[in-house]
Amino acid sequence: MHEVSLMQDTVIIATKQARDAGAQRIHRIMMRVGALSGAVPETLEFAFDIVAKGTMAEGAALDIERVPIRCYCAACAQEFEPADFVCECTRCGQPSTDIRRGRELQVTSLEVS
Amino acid sequence: MCKDCGCGLPGDVAIDGVPAGAPQHDHSHGHSHDHGHSHDHDHQHPHDHAHEHGHPHEHTHDHPHPEDHTAHRTLSLERGILEKNDRLAERNRGYFLAKNLYVLNILASPGAGKTAFIERTAADLGTRVRLGVIVGDLATENDAVRLRGRGIPAIQITTGSVCHLDAEMVSRAMERLDLNALDVLIIENVGNLVCPAVYDLGETARVVLLSVTEGEDKPLKYPVMFQSAQVVVVNKTDIAAAVGFDREAALRNIRRVAPNATILEVSARTGDGMQRWYDLLASRLPR
């Protein structure tokens, strides 16, 4: 349940960027959240409403792009999306530690005025 | 109120009982704007752009406030939410390197035996390896007191209600330890298999403990945590039979999630299996 901390940091990053750009309000925050990021999108949304209160992001929409896990198998020279959180190659079954996507936890853009 | 779960628990982060939540920027706002705006321009504006836009200065456009017609625009950021913590963690890491200090981040569920594992390690290594501990819990100084009772320098971070340690808490706590007198710094994280996984503290290696009472499928349930481990320690092997622990299944699940991690099976209580851990530690320590 560290999503409140994460959203607090998100709002801090967003309001600073918006202010630096001369904006008065944030209408939308777009995020990218990987399946292996350790954060739950629904919980982030819930936390956002709480932490945005009283900031220029209050009432803003939160768009979360969910990023599935993509691993790479060197033996098969293929990228694959594992069925669960375990990166076993869908072709040869060997475990992989080369995780290419799925760890994202980012603010990608803001809609401001 | 709790920053993380809203549970209403009191208190902020404290290090050995001293609140650490003091504001970091101490600027005292003492400038007293005395420059008295006395430029006497009598409206002879020298800006020479010759107002050539078609309408002859009878401003009749009727939008009264400028903010009414500022359109929404998009700012591109691409910023990592944890970048501040990551930056502080790198600072810690550089500091540890400069001190020639090997730093372990020990993670597990509550009750997996983290403190017992550290106590046993300190007792067995004795004076051969100088250990210090930073221990995180939501409340109480019990663990630090327990470790100090065994002669181990220990600093307690009470997080109030925050479910993980972060790099800043560690950097504040380590100021209270004489790092020059240590070979190994062990950071015992808050008992939790979720949140601490994504907070880099600047450690050299991560050790995740799993006790035999927790169930063999724990690595599959908490993959983010187990994937981040360099070492996975299966603890409480002395009671494995009593709790019907399926060793093969547990080891298989650990290997599936963390194929590169070193797996150790120990009983911190009896000391069984601990020698492999000491050998591993010795092989990793800077000379």
Chai-1 contact restraints between the chains, C-beta under 6 A:
chainA,res_idxA,chainB,res_idxB,connection_type,confidence,min_distance_angstrom,max_distance_angstrom,comment,restraint_id
A,M1,B,D4,contact,1.0,0.0,6.0,A-B,restraint_1
A,M1,B,C5,contact,1.0,0.0,6.0,A-B,restraint_2
A,M1,B,C163,contact,1.0,0.0,6.0,A-B,restraint_3
A,H2,B,D4,contact,1.0,0.0,6.0,A-B,restraint_4
A,H2,B,C163,contact,1.0,0.0,6.0,A-B,restraint_5
A,H2,B,H164,contact,1.0,0.0,6.0,A-B,restraint_6
A,H2,B,C195,contact,1.0,0.0,6.0,A-B,restraint_7
A,V4,B,K3,contact,1.0,0.0,6.0,A-B,restraint_8
A,V4,B,D4,contact,1.0,0.0,6.0,A-B,restraint_9
A,S5,B,D4,contact,1.0,0.0,6.0,A-B,restraint_10
A,L6,B,I81,contact,1.0,0.0,6.0,A-B,restraint_11
A,D9,B,I81,contact,1.0,0.0,6.0,A-B,restraint_12
A,T10,B,I81,contact,1.0,0.0,6.0,A-B,restraint_13
A,I13,B,R79,contact,1.0,0.0,6.0,A-B,restraint_14
A,Q17,B,L75,contact,1.0,0.0,6.0,A-B,restraint_15
A,Q17,B,L77,contact,1.0,0.0,6.0,A-B,restraint_16
A,A21,B,L75,contact,1.0,0.0,6.0,A-B,restraint_17
A,H27,B,H72,contact,1.0,0.0,6.0,A-B,restraint_18
A,L36,B,V224,contact,1.0,0.0,6.0,A-B,restraint_19
A,G38,B,A197,contact,1.0,0.0,6.0,A-B,restraint_20
A,G38,B,V198,contact,1.0,0.0,6.0,A-B,restraint_21
A,G38,B,V224,contact,1.0,0.0,6.0,A-B,restraint_22
A,F85,B,P223,contact,1.0,0.0,6.0,A-B,restraint_23
A,V86,B,R256,contact,1.0,0.0,6.0,A-B,restraint_24
A,V86,B,V257,contact,1.0,0.0,6.0,A-B,restraint_25
A,P95,B,P259,contact,1.0,0.0,6.0,A-B,restraint_26
A,T97,B,P259,contact,1.0,0.0,6.0,A-B,restraint_27
A,T97,B,N260,contact,1.0,0.0,6.0,A-B,restraint_28
A,L105,B,I81,contact,1.0,0.0,6.0,A-B,restraint_29
A,Q106,B,G80,contact,1.0,0.0,6.0,A-B,restraint_30
A,V107,B,L77,contact,1.0,0.0,6.0,A-B,restraint_31
A,V107,B,R79,contact,1.0,0.0,6.0,A-B,restraint_32
A,T108,B,E78,contact,1.0,0.0,6.0,A-B,restraint_33
A,S109,B,T74,contact,1.0,0.0,6.0,A-B,restraint_34
A,S109,B,S76,contact,1.0,0.0,6.0,A-B,restraint_35
A,S109,B,L77,contact,1.0,0.0,6.0,A-B,restraint_36
A,L110,B,L75,contact,1.0,0.0,6.0,A-B,restraint_37
A,E111,B,H72,contact,1.0,0.0,6.0,A-B,restraint_38
A,E111,B,T74,contact,1.0,0.0,6.0,A-B,restraint_39
A,V112,B,L75,contact,1.0,0.0,6.0,A-B,restraint_40
A,S113,B,T70,contact,1.0,0.0,6.0,A-B,restraint_41
A,S113,B,H72,contact,1.0,0.0,6.0,A-B,restraint_42
